[in-house]
């Protein structure tokens, strides 16, 4: 499943932009398992596990460290 589909089905509280940012900058983000055209595909279980365990910034900040 692609990131837009994952957002719509399983991760509505995480924006597509945040998923794309995490894909580019978070070392713990799941690795793609395939490709459909230009879109990278991920296992839904891997994305759900990442979302449960992802680091969260303090409320009111934009600091990702």
Secondary structure, DSSP 8 states (H G I E B T S, - for coil): --HHHHHHHT-TTS-HHHHHHHHHH-TTS----EEETTEEE--HHHHHHHHHH-----TT-----
